[in-house]
Amino acid sequence: MEYRTLPHGGEKISVLGLGAGSLHNADTAEVERTIEAAIEAGVNHFDFIPSNSKPFEGMARALGRHRDEVHIQVHLGAEYTKGDYGWTTDAPLAISEFERRLASLGTDYADFGFIHCIDEDADLDRVMNGGIWDYALHAKQEGIIRHLAFSTHSTHIARRLVATGEFDLAMFSLNPMYDYTDASEYGRGEASDRMALYQEFERAGIGVSVMKPFAGGRLLDAAQSPFGRALTRVQCIQYALDKPGVLTVLPGVRGMDDLREILKYLDASPEERDYLELADVAPQVREARCVYCNHCQPCPAGLQIALINKYYDLACLGDELAADHYRNLELHASDCVACGHCDSRCPFGVEQSAHMNTIAEYFGI
């Protein structure tokens, strides 16, 4: 298992996490086995927002045995008063449900307490002014919430929440279908705007936990995929992990069989992780830009092309630390020999050899 570091706090988070939205398909014993097996494989990050209350007991037992080893996301705004998942901005209900779910897990704190699934300005205003936000800040002070977090599908709402300066983690829907098509309400925003948001997360020190990496399974089915062909779970996971700020990808699983499929990522070869085929199927109607996926490697001249692009993009946003990191690189954009190898390999149509000139001129090195 690979681990990435939470910028604010320093916790090590497994690149594969686990979502609980589909665990109601399994019985309690299967849920417990699945969570235990995930932990044994190195998974240490879990999202606790199942579709109904059925999985709580099995999850509680498994997570409870490893409480100090795992990170749990619990959401303020998810409610289960009727047994199945519901959503609310009513503060007393959201707070009571949040505390009830902590108790159901046998824990007195959430590693990440989430402002849950806000996609509209009016809903965010109710959260910020109706009691939920005040409770979240108080819970953070009391240690009931270790890190404040939020989930949204909207780049606009994400930026409003980032601007508070209070958050350490964001849960965001991320996959090539949402980035390159308008085929889902969950993939809001142009690809260039979504990429800019990932960069803003990184600059603000906000880690990203990825939801919907397979677009609800549509990307895994050629008949449903907007690209006319199926991608693999491994390709989708790698696509998400290549984006700025991303710490962990949280696929939903229904039990042990699904978990085994997810864990295949750990042993996948570079060829199996490669999603170069998107270059042939993703519509090239949005601005071509580097997404730091490293498909251009190895560079014959030895340049770290993705890192050069990353530091340039962050520097353009005003990040002086990124500019310093660029200057400290052994090789710079000006060392590009314009051989064209990267241009032929880029899945997203970036003419990197020409872009190196732009970057070299920007930094003056």
C-alpha positions as CSV (number, residue, x, y, z in Angstrom):
1,M,0.0,0.0,0.0
2,E,1.2,3.5,-0.8
3,Y,0.4,6.3,1.7
4,R,0.2,10.1,1.1
5,T,0.6,12.8,3.8
6,L,-2.3,15.0,4.9
7,P,-0.8,18.5,4.5
8,H,-2.5,19.9,7.7
9,G,-1.8,17.3,10.4
10,G,0.7,14.9,8.8
11,E,-1.3,11.8,9.0
12,K,-0.4,9.1,6.5
13,I,-3.5,8.1,4.4
14,S,-3.7,5.0,2.2
15,V,-4.2,5.8,-1.5
16,L,-7.0,3.2,-1.5
17,G,-9.8,4.0,0.9
18,L,-13.2,2.5,1.2
19,G,-16.7,3.9,0.7
20,A,-19.6,2.4,2.6
21,G,-22.5,3.5,0.3
22,S,-23.1,0.0,-1.1
23,L,-22.3,-2.2,2.0
24,H,-26.0,-2.6,2.7
25,N,-25.9,-5.3,0.0
26,A,-23.9,-7.5,2.4
27,D,-24.9,-9.1,5.7
28,T,-23.3,-8.0,9.0
29,A,-20.7,-10.8,9.0
30,E,-19.7,-10.0,5.4
31,V,-19.3,-6.3,6.2
32,E,-17.1,-7.2,9.1
33,R,-14.9,-9.5,7.1
34,T,-14.7,-6.9,4.3
35,I,-13.5,-4.1,6.6
36,E,-11.1,-6.4,8.4
37,A,-9.6,-7.6,5.1
38,A,-9.3,-4.0,3.8
39,I,-7.3,-3.1,7.0
40,E,-5.1,-6.1,6.6
41,A,-4.3,-5.0,3.1
42,G,-3.2,-1.6,4.4
43,V,-6.4,0.5,3.8
44,N,-6.7,3.0,6.7
45,H,-9.2,5.5,5.4
46,F,-13.0,4.9,5.5
47,D,-16.0,6.9,4.6
48,F,-18.9,6.2,6.9
49,I,-22.0,7.2,4.9
50,P,-23.8,4.0,4.0
51,S,-27.1,3.9,2.2
52,N,-28.9,2.7,5.3
53,S,-28.2,1.7,8.9
54,K,-27.7,-2.0,8.2
55,P,-23.9,-2.1,8.0
56,F,-23.2,-0.1,11.2
57,E,-22.7,-3.1,13.5
58,G,-20.2,-5.0,11.3
59,M,-18.3,-1.8,10.6
60,A,-18.2,-0.9,14.2
61,R,-16.7,-4.2,15.3
62,A,-14.0,-4.2,12.6
63,L,-13.1,-0.5,12.9
64,G,-13.2,-0.7,16.7
65,R,-10.5,-3.3,16.8
66,H,-8.2,-0.9,14.8
67,R,-9.5,2.5,15.9
68,D,-6.0,4.1,16.4
69,E,-4.9,2.8,13.0
70,V,-7.7,4.1,10.9
71,H,-9.2,7.4,9.8
72,I,-13.0,7.7,9.6
73,Q,-15.0,10.3,7.7
74,V,-18.4,11.1,9.4
75,H,-20.8,13.5,7.8
76,L,-22.9,16.4,9.3
77,G,-26.0,16.4,7.1
78,A,-26.5,12.7,6.5
79,E,-29.5,11.4,8.3
80,Y,-31.1,8.0,8.8
81,T,-34.4,8.7,10.7
82,K,-36.3,6.5,8.2
83,G,-33.6,3.8,8.0
84,D,-32.4,4.8,4.6
85,Y,-29.9,7.6,3.8
86,G,-31.3,11.1,3.7
87,W,-29.9,14.6,3.5
88,T,-30.6,17.6,5.7
89,T,-29.4,21.1,6.5
90,D,-31.6,21.2,9.7
91,A,-29.0,21.7,12.4
92,P,-30.6,19.8,15.3
93,L,-31.3,16.8,13.1
94,A,-27.8,16.8,11.4
95,I,-26.1,17.1,14.8
96,S,-28.1,14.4,16.5
97,E,-27.5,12.0,13.6
98,F,-23.8,12.8,13.5
99,E,-23.5,12.0,17.2
100,R,-25.6,8.9,16.9
101,R,-23.4,7.5,14.1
102,L,-20.3,8.2,16.3
103,A,-21.9,6.2,19.0
104,S,-22.9,3.4,16.6
105,L,-19.2,3.0,15.8
106,G,-18.3,2.9,19.4
107,T,-16.1,6.0,19.1
108,D,-16.2,9.5,20.6
109,Y,-14.5,11.3,17.7
110,A,-14.4,11.5,13.9
111,D,-11.0,11.8,12.2
112,F,-12.7,13.9,9.6
113,G,-16.0,15.7,10.3
114,F,-17.7,16.6,7.0
115,I,-20.0,19.5,6.0
116,H,-22.0,17.1,3.9
117,C,-22.8,17.3,0.2
118,I,-23.4,21.0,-0.3
119,D,-24.0,21.9,-4.0
120,E,-26.1,25.1,-3.8
121,D,-25.5,28.5,-2.4
122,A,-28.8,28.6,-0.5
123,D,-27.9,25.3,1.2
124,L,-24.4,26.5,2.1
125,D,-25.9,29.6,3.6
126,R,-28.2,27.5,5.8
127,V,-25.3,25.4,7.0
128,M,-23.1,28.5,7.7
129,N,-25.8,30.4,9.5
130,G,-28.2,27.8,10.8
131,G,-26.1,26.1,13.5
132,I,-24.2,23.3,11.7
133,W,-21.1,25.4,11.1
134,D,-21.0,26.6,14.7
135,Y,-21.4,23.1,16.0
136,A,-18.6,21.9,13.6
137,L,-16.2,24.5,14.9
138,H,-17.0,23.7,18.5
139,A,-16.6,20.0,17.9
140,K,-13.2,20.7,16.4
141,Q,-12.2,22.6,19.5
142,E,-13.4,19.8,21.8
143,G,-11.6,17.1,19.8
144,I,-14.9,15.4,18.7
145,I,-13.8,16.3,15.2
146,R,-10.0,16.0,14.5
147,H,-10.1,17.6,11.0
148,L,-12.8,19.7,9.3
149,A,-13.8,18.5,5.8
150,F,-16.5,19.0,3.2
151,S,-18.0,17.2,0.3
152,T,-19.5,18.8,-2.8
153,H,-19.8,18.3,-6.6
154,S,-19.6,22.0,-7.3
155,T,-16.4,23.9,-8.0
156,H,-18.1,27.1,-7.0
157,I,-19.2,25.8,-3.6
158,A,-15.8,24.2,-3.1
159,R,-14.1,27.6,-3.6
160,R,-16.5,29.2,-1.1
161,L,-15.6,26.6,1.5
162,V,-11.8,26.8,0.8
163,A,-12.0,30.5,1.3
164,T,-12.9,30.0,5.0
165,G,-9.4,28.7,5.7
166,E,-10.9,26.1,8.1
167,F,-10.7,22.9,6.1
168,D,-8.1,20.1,5.9
169,L,-9.8,17.7,3.5
170,A,-12.3,17.9,0.6
171,M,-14.3,15.0,-0.9
172,F,-14.9,15.6,-4.6
173,S,-16.2,13.5,-7.5
174,L,-13.4,12.9,-9.9
175,N,-13.1,10.7,-13.0
176,P,-12.5,11.1,-16.7
177,M,-16.3,11.1,-17.5
178,Y,-16.9,14.1,-15.3
179,D,-13.8,15.9,-16.6
180,Y,-14.4,15.4,-20.3
181,T,-18.1,15.2,-20.8
182,D,-21.3,16.8,-19.6
183,A,-23.0,13.4,-19.0
184,S,-23.7,13.7,-15.3
185,E,-25.0,16.3,-12.8
186,Y,-22.2,15.2,-10.5
187,G,-19.4,16.4,-12.9
188,R,-20.1,20.1,-12.7
189,G,-17.6,22.5,-14.3
190,E,-15.4,22.6,-17.3
191,A,-12.3,20.3,-17.2
192,S,-10.0,23.3,-17.1
193,D,-11.9,24.8,-14.1
194,R,-11.9,21.5,-12.3
195,M,-8.2,21.1,-12.8
196,A,-7.7,24.6,-11.5
197,L,-9.7,23.7,-8.4
198,Y,-7.5,20.7,-7.8
199,Q,-4.5,23.0,-7.9
200,E,-6.2,25.4,-5.5
201,F,-6.8,22.5,-3.1
202,E,-3.1,21.7,-3.2
203,R,-2.0,25.3,-2.7
204,A,-4.4,25.7,0.3
205,G,-3.0,22.5,1.8
206,I,-6.4,20.7,1.5
207,G,-6.2,17.0,0.7
208,V,-8.7,15.4,-1.6
209,S,-10.6,12.1,-1.0
210,V,-12.1,11.0,-4.3
211,M,-15.7,9.9,-4.5
212,K,-17.4,8.3,-7.6
213,P,-14.1,7.2,-9.3
214,F,-16.0,4.9,-11.6
215,A,-18.9,7.3,-12.2
216,G,-21.3,4.9,-10.5
217,G,-20.0,2.0,-12.6
218,R,-20.7,3.6,-15.9
219,L,-17.1,3.9,-16.9
220,L,-16.7,0.1,-16.3
221,D,-19.4,-0.7,-18.9
222,A,-18.8,-0.1,-22.6
223,A,-22.5,0.2,-23.2
224,Q,-22.9,3.0,-20.6
225,S,-19.5,4.7,-20.9
226,P,-19.7,8.1,-22.8
227,F,-16.4,7.1,-24.4
228,G,-17.9,4.0,-26.1
229,R,-15.5,1.7,-24.3
230,A,-15.0,0.4,-20.8
231,L,-12.1,1.5,-18.6
232,T,-10.8,-0.7,-15.8
233,R,-11.0,0.0,-12.1
234,V,-7.2,0.2,-12.1
235,Q,-7.2,2.9,-14.8
236,C,-9.9,5.0,-13.1
237,I,-8.1,4.8,-9.7
238,Q,-4.8,5.8,-11.3
239,Y,-6.5,8.7,-13.2
240,A,-7.8,10.1,-9.9
241,L,-4.5,9.6,-8.0
242,D,-2.6,11.5,-10.7
243,K,-4.5,14.7,-10.0
244,P,-3.1,17.5,-7.7
245,G,-4.0,17.3,-4.1
246,V,-5.5,13.8,-4.2
247,L,-4.6,11.7,-1.2
248,T,-7.0,8.7,-1.5
249,V,-9.6,7.2,-3.8
250,L,-12.7,5.7,-2.0
251,P,-14.6,3.2,-4.2
252,G,-17.8,1.8,-2.8
253,V,-17.8,-1.9,-2.3
254,R,-20.6,-4.4,-1.7
255,G,-18.5,-7.0,0.0
256,M,-15.4,-9.2,-0.3
257,D,-15.6,-9.7,-4.1
258,D,-15.6,-6.0,-4.8
259,L,-12.8,-5.4,-2.3
260,R,-10.6,-8.0,-4.1
261,E,-11.2,-6.2,-7.4
262,I,-10.2,-2.9,-5.8
263,L,-7.1,-4.3,-4.3
264,K,-5.9,-5.5,-7.7
265,Y,-4.6,-1.9,-8.1
266,L,-1.8,-2.6,-5.7
267,D,-0.3,-5.3,-7.9
268,A,-1.1,-3.7,-11.3
269,S,1.7,-3.2,-13.8
270,P,2.4,0.3,-15.2
271,E,0.8,-0.9,-18.4
272,E,-2.4,-1.9,-16.6
273,R,-2.5,1.5,-14.8
274,D,-2.0,3.4,-18.1
275,Y,-5.0,5.3,-19.4
276,L,-3.3,6.6,-22.6
277,E,-6.3,5.3,-24.6
278,L,-8.3,8.3,-23.3
279,A,-6.4,10.4,-25.8
280,D,-8.3,8.6,-28.5
281,V,-11.8,8.8,-27.0
282,A,-12.0,11.9,-24.8
283,P,-13.3,14.8,-26.8
284,Q,-10.6,17.4,-27.3
285,V,-12.9,20.4,-26.9
286,R,-11.4,21.8,-23.7
287,E,-8.1,23.4,-23.1
288,A,-5.3,20.9,-23.4
289,R,-3.2,21.1,-20.2
290,C,-0.9,19.0,-18.2
291,V,-2.6,16.8,-15.5
292,Y,0.8,15.6,-14.1
293,C,0.0,12.0,-15.0
294,N,3.6,11.2,-16.0
295,H,2.6,9.3,-19.2
296,C,5.3,11.3,-20.9
297,Q,8.0,9.6,-18.9
298,P,10.8,8.7,-19.3
299,C,12.0,12.0,-20.7
300,P,15.1,11.3,-22.9
301,A,16.7,14.5,-21.5
302,G,15.9,13.5,-17.9
303,L,13.4,16.3,-17.2
304,Q,10.7,15.8,-14.5
305,I,8.0,17.1,-16.9
306,A,5.0,16.7,-14.6
307,L,6.8,18.3,-11.7
308,I,7.9,21.2,-13.8
309,N,4.4,21.8,-15.0
310,K,3.0,21.5,-11.4
311,Y,5.4,24.0,-10.0
312,Y,4.7,26.4,-12.9
313,D,0.9,26.1,-12.5
314,L,1.2,26.7,-8.7
315,A,3.6,29.6,-9.2
316,C,1.2,31.2,-11.6
317,L,-1.4,31.1,-8.8
318,G,1.1,33.1,-6.6
319,D,2.7,30.2,-4.7
320,E,6.2,31.4,-4.0
321,L,7.1,28.1,-2.3
322,A,6.4,26.3,-5.6
323,A,8.5,28.8,-7.5
324,D,11.4,28.0,-5.1
325,H,10.9,24.3,-5.6
326,Y,11.1,24.8,-9.3
327,R,14.4,26.8,-9.0
328,N,15.9,24.0,-6.9
329,L,15.2,21.3,-9.6
330,E,18.3,19.8,-11.1
331,L,16.9,20.3,-14.6
332,H,14.6,23.0,-15.7
333,A,12.3,23.6,-18.7
334,S,15.2,25.3,-20.5
335,D,17.0,21.9,-20.6
336,C,14.3,20.5,-22.9
337,V,15.8,19.3,-26.2
338,A,12.4,19.4,-28.1
339,C,12.7,15.8,-29.1
340,G,8.9,15.4,-29.2
341,H,8.8,12.2,-27.1
342,C,6.4,13.8,-24.6
343,D,4.2,15.3,-27.2
344,S,3.6,11.8,-28.7
345,R,2.8,10.3,-25.3
346,C,0.5,12.9,-23.7
347,P,-3.1,11.5,-23.4
348,F,-4.5,15.1,-23.2
349,G,-3.0,16.7,-26.2
350,V,-0.5,19.0,-24.5
351,E,2.4,20.0,-26.7
352,Q,4.9,19.8,-23.8
353,S,8.0,20.6,-25.8
354,A,6.6,23.9,-26.8
355,H,5.2,24.5,-23.3
356,M,8.6,24.1,-21.9
357,N,9.6,27.3,-23.7
358,T,6.7,29.1,-22.0
359,I,7.8,27.8,-18.6
360,A,11.4,28.7,-19.2
361,E,10.5,32.2,-20.1
362,Y,8.3,32.6,-17.0
363,F,11.0,31.6,-14.6
364,G,13.9,33.2,-16.5
365,I,16.2,30.3,-15.9
